Amino acid sequence: MKSAKRHNLQNALVGVMSFALAIFVLLSGCGESPRVLHVYTWADYFKPALVARFEREYDCRIVFDTFDSNETMYAKINAGAGGYDLLTPTSYMAGLMHSQDMLLKLDHALLPNRIHIDPEYLDSAIDKAMDYSVPYMVVNTVIAWLKSRVEDFEPSWSVFDRSDLKGRMTMLNDMRETIGAGLKFLGHSINTKDPAELEAAKGVVIRWKQNIAKYENEQYKTGVASGEFLVVHGYSGDILQVQKENPDVRLAVPREGTVISVDDLVIPRGAGEVRLAHAFIDFLHDPAVAAENTAFLMYLCPNTDAYPLLPEALRTNPAVFLEPGIRARSEMIADLGEAHALYIKAWDEIKAAK
């Protein structure tokens, strides 16, 4: 009897062990968890279908965190926030981060598609050799308005002086963009280091502040489409996207010239997936991918071989490819070095002004 009980117990133990082994084998058979690429970027800045395609092709996941200004992103990274493999700062900020040894040097052997990048943009780039950055998207700053609601619109920064539109306009909550608008209005460079020119631009922006509803970077696009705002200072791609919802939305590049920004792809020091980050950069500059991404975002990926693949409406759109005269009066934001502090002071005073 004891022998039978012992035999039954042994059988039970063997059964439990076999079951445990089967579970272990089953779980092991699922393979390792996919690699994760952590990207810190602007909101809605990659076509979802392309992200899904890259995840399939590289057996990985991409996790996005978003920022609403270069300064917010810089402050977070500078404070020690880690865990990111790829960032998309504007070129001037990428240059600043490089100067502070916050970025990795890129491995060109892992970036064969860099040959497609438009040399015209590289000519004016801060990092012409793409040592630490690869251009991702060209962003032209524009003014948008509702055609049926705004009479006698002039494509000029002076629109923000219109008291008849008081409380129905917005400007970007971005130091360099909004002070840059004031500088362009006065005929100065957006990269001036002259304290007198900066002081004059500050006065203009404070005057405009009396007519705007607020400074902000996200709600303006849906706000102008819904009619909450009648005139907004914003980015070309955002406005072109909401035009699809409301064709009454129009946009123009100010005749005084505008701000041209290039957002770059950079890899921060401490990145855990350096090779995967390189692979994603290279993927984004495959001409077919670059064209598809441009058509979705309505921002221009500076990839020469992608241009013929774009829809004609984009190839001929003056908000995407600036007219030569406007282009000549427009500028890219540059790193100002020590003069950056002058802009911070001016922006603080603008924000504090009543």
C-alpha positions in Angstrom: 0.0 0.0 0.0 2.8 2.4 0.9 4.6 1.4 -2.3 1.6 2.2 -4.4 1.2 5.6 -2.7 4.9 6.3 -3.2 4.5 5.3 -6.9 1.5 7.6 -7.3 3.4 10.5 -5.7 6.4 10.0 -8.0 4.1 10.0 -11.0 2.5 13.2 -9.8 5.9 14.9 -9.3 7.0 13.8 -12.8 3.7 15.3 -14.2 4.3 18.6 -12.5 7.9 18.8 -13.6 6.9 17.9 -17.2 4.2 20.6 -17.2 6.7 23.2 -15.9 9.3 22.1 -18.5 6.6 22.4 -21.3 5.8 26.0 -20.1 9.5 26.9 -20.1 10.0 25.6 -23.6 6.9 27.3 -24.8 8.0 30.7 -23.4 11.5 30.2 -24.7 10.2 29.4 -28.1 8.7 32.9 -28.3 12.2 34.3 -28.6 13.7 37.4 -27.1 11.7 40.5 -26.7 12.1 42.8 -29.7 14.5 45.7 -29.5 13.1 49.0 -28.6 14.1 52.3 -30.3 13.3 55.3 -28.0 12.7 58.5 -30.0 12.2 61.9 -28.5 10.6 64.1 -31.1 7.9 66.6 -32.1 4.3 65.4 -32.0 3.0 63.4 -35.0 6.3 63.7 -36.9 6.5 60.3 -38.7 4.0 58.6 -40.9 2.5 55.7 -38.8 2.5 53.2 -41.7 6.2 53.8 -42.2 7.0 53.3 -38.5 5.1 50.0 -38.6 7.0 49.0 -41.7 10.4 49.7 -40.1 9.3 47.8 -37.0 8.4 44.7 -39.1 11.6 44.9 -41.2 13.9 45.3 -38.1 11.9 43.2 -35.7 11.7 46.1 -33.2 9.4 48.5 -31.6 9.6 52.3 -31.7 8.5 54.2 -28.6 7.9 58.0 -29.0 8.1 60.7 -26.4 7.2 64.2 -27.6 8.4 67.8 -26.8 6.9 71.1 -27.9 10.0 73.2 -28.2 13.7 72.8 -28.7 14.3 74.5 -25.3 12.1 71.9 -23.5 13.9 69.0 -25.2 17.4 70.5 -24.4 16.5 71.2 -20.8 15.4 67.6 -20.3 18.4 66.0 -21.9 20.8 68.5 -20.2 19.3 67.6 -16.9 20.3 64.0 -17.3 17.3 62.4 -18.9 18.5 59.2 -20.5 17.1 56.3 -22.4 16.7 58.0 -25.7 18.2 56.6 -28.9 17.2 59.3 -31.4 16.3 63.0 -31.2 14.9 65.5 -33.8 16.2 69.0 -32.7 16.3 71.9 -35.0 19.7 72.4 -36.5 20.7 75.3 -34.3 19.9 73.3 -31.2 21.7 70.2 -32.6 24.8 72.5 -33.0 24.6 73.6 -29.5 24.2 70.1 -28.2 27.2 69.0 -30.3 29.3 71.8 -28.9 28.5 70.5 -25.4 29.5 66.9 -26.3 25.9 65.7 -26.0 25.7 63.9 -29.3 27.5 60.8 -30.9 29.5 61.0 -34.0 27.6 59.3 -36.8 28.9 56.2 -38.6 28.6 57.0 -42.3 29.1 53.3 -43.2 25.7 52.7 -41.7 24.1 55.5 -43.6 24.4 54.7 -47.4 21.2 56.7 -48.2 22.9 60.0 -47.2 24.0 60.3 -50.9 20.4 61.3 -51.6 20.4 64.4 -49.4 19.8 67.7 -51.2 23.2 69.5 -51.4 21.4 72.9 -51.5 20.4 72.4 -47.9 23.7 71.0 -46.9 25.4 74.1 -48.3 23.5 76.2 -45.7 23.6 73.6 -42.9 25.5 74.0 -39.7 26.8 70.4 -39.9 27.6 70.3 -43.6 29.6 67.0 -43.3 26.8 65.3 -41.4 29.3 64.4 -38.6 26.7 64.4 -35.9 23.4 65.1 -37.7 21.3 64.2 -40.7 18.6 66.6 -42.0 15.1 65.2 -41.6 12.5 67.8 -42.5 12.6 71.4 -43.7 10.0 73.6 -42.0 9.0 76.9 -43.4 7.2 79.3 -41.0 4.1 80.9 -42.5 1.0 82.9 -41.7 -2.4 81.3 -42.1 -5.8 82.9 -42.2 -9.5 82.2 -42.9 -10.2 83.7 -46.3 -14.0 84.2 -45.7 -13.4 85.9 -42.3 -10.3 88.2 -42.9 -10.7 91.0 -45.3 -7.7 92.7 -47.1 -5.2 90.2 -45.9 -1.6 91.2 -46.7 1.2 88.6 -46.7 3.2 90.5 -44.1 4.2 90.2 -40.5 2.3 93.5 -40.1 -0.9 91.5 -39.9 -0.3 91.2 -36.2 -0.7 94.9 -35.8 -4.4 94.6 -36.9 -6.5 95.6 -33.9 -9.7 94.6 -35.8 -8.5 91.0 -35.3 -7.6 91.4 -31.6 -8.0 88.2 -29.6 -8.5 86.1 -32.7 -4.8 85.6 -33.6 -2.0 83.4 -32.2 1.8 83.4 -32.5 4.2 80.6 -31.8 5.3 80.0 -28.3 8.9 79.8 -29.5 11.6 82.3 -28.6 13.5 82.3 -31.9 10.5 82.1 -34.2 8.5 84.9 -32.6 11.4 87.3 -32.0 12.6 86.3 -35.5 9.3 87.5 -36.9 9.8 90.9 -35.2 13.3 91.1 -36.6 12.2 90.2 -40.1 9.4 92.8 -39.9 12.1 95.4 -39.2 14.4 94.2 -41.9 17.0 92.6 -39.6 18.5 89.2 -39.5 16.8 86.6 -37.4 20.3 85.7 -36.2 21.4 89.2 -35.2 23.6 89.7 -32.2 23.1 93.5 -32.1 21.4 94.4 -28.8 19.8 97.5 -30.4 18.1 95.5 -33.2 17.0 92.9 -30.7 15.6 95.6 -28.4 13.6 97.1 -31.3 12.2 93.7 -32.2 11.2 93.0 -28.6 9.2 96.3 -28.7 7.4 95.1 -31.9 6.6 91.7 -30.5 5.2 93.3 -27.3 3.1 95.6 -29.4 1.7 92.6 -31.3 1.1 90.8 -28.0 -1.8 93.2 -27.4 -3.6 91.8 -30.4 -3.0 88.1 -30.0 -5.0 85.5 -28.0 -1.9 83.6 -26.9 1.4 82.1 -27.7 1.2 78.4 -28.4 2.5 75.6 -30.7 -0.2 73.0 -31.1 -3.8 74.3 -30.9 -3.3 76.9 -33.6 -3.8 74.5 -36.4 -7.1 73.1 -35.3 -8.1 76.5 -34.0 -7.8 78.1 -37.4 -9.5 75.2 -39.1 -12.5 75.5 -36.7 -12.7 79.3 -36.9 -11.7 79.8 -33.2 -8.7 81.8 -34.6 -8.7 83.9 -37.7 -5.0 84.4 -38.2 -2.2 82.2 -36.9 1.6 82.1 -37.0 2.7 78.5 -37.6 4.4 75.8 -39.6 3.8 75.1 -43.3 3.2 71.3 -42.8 0.6 71.9 -40.0 -1.4 74.3 -42.1 -1.3 72.2 -45.3 -2.6 69.3 -43.2 -5.6 71.3 -41.9 -6.4 72.7 -45.3 -7.6 69.3 -46.2 -10.3 69.7 -43.5 -11.1 73.3 -44.3 -10.2 74.7 -47.7 -11.1 78.2 -46.4 -7.8 78.1 -44.6 -5.1 79.9 -46.6 -1.4 80.4 -46.0 1.3 82.7 -47.1 5.0 83.3 -46.6 5.5 86.9 -45.4 7.0 89.1 -48.0 9.7 90.3 -45.6 11.0 86.8 -45.5 10.6 84.0 -43.0 12.3 81.5 -40.8 13.5 78.3 -42.4 14.1 75.5 -39.9 15.7 72.1 -40.6 15.0 69.5 -38.0 17.8 67.0 -37.7 18.2 63.4 -36.8 20.8 62.9 -34.0 21.9 60.2 -31.6 22.4 61.3 -28.0 25.3 60.1 -25.9 24.2 57.1 -23.8 21.9 55.7 -26.5 21.3 52.0 -26.0 20.4 51.2 -29.7 23.0 53.0 -31.7 23.0 50.7 -34.7 19.2 50.6 -34.8 19.1 54.4 -34.6 21.4 54.5 -37.6 19.2 52.1 -39.4 16.1 54.3 -38.8 17.9 57.4 -40.1 19.0 55.5 -43.2 15.4 54.1 -43.7 14.0 57.6 -43.6 16.3 58.7 -46.4 15.4 56.0 -48.8 13.9 58.2 -51.6 10.6 56.3 -51.7 10.2 56.5 -47.9 11.2 60.2 -47.9 8.6 61.0 -50.5 5.9 59.1 -48.7 6.7 60.7 -45.4 6.8 64.2 -47.1 3.4 63.6 -48.7 1.9 62.6 -45.3 3.5 65.3 -43.1 3.5 68.1 -45.7 7.0 69.0 -44.6 9.8 68.6 -47.1 12.4 65.9 -46.5 15.5 67.4 -48.2 16.1 64.3 -50.4 16.8 65.2 -54.0 15.8 61.8 -55.4 12.5 61.9 -53.5 11.4 65.1 -55.2 10.3 63.5 -58.5 8.2 61.1 -56.5 6.1 63.8 -54.8 2.6 64.7 -55.9 2.5 67.6 -58.3 0.6 69.7 -55.8 3.5 69.5 -53.4 6.2 70.0 -56.0 4.5 73.3 -57.1 3.5 74.5 -53.7 5.3 77.8 -52.7 5.0 77.0 -49.0 6.9 73.8 -49.5 9.4 75.0 -52.2 9.8 78.7 -51.5 9.8 81.1 -54.4 13.4 82.4 -55.1 12.7 86.0 -54.0 11.2 84.9 -50.7 13.9 82.3 -50.2 16.6 84.9 -50.6 15.0 87.0 -47.9 14.5 84.1 -45.5 17.0 82.5 -43.2 17.8 79.5 -41.2 18.0 79.8 -37.4 21.7 79.7 -36.3 23.3 78.9 -33.0 24.1 82.3 -31.4 26.7 81.3 -28.9 26.9 83.7 -26.0 24.3 86.0 -27.7 21.7 83.3 -27.0 21.4 84.9 -23.5 20.2 88.1 -25.0 17.3 86.3 -26.7 16.4 84.5 -23.4 16.3 87.9 -21.6 14.2 89.5 -24.4 11.7 86.6 -24.5 11.3 86.7 -20.7 10.5 90.4 -20.9 8.0 89.7 -23.7 6.3 87.0 -21.7 6.1 89.3 -18.7 4.8 92.3 -20.6 1.1 93.2 -20.1 
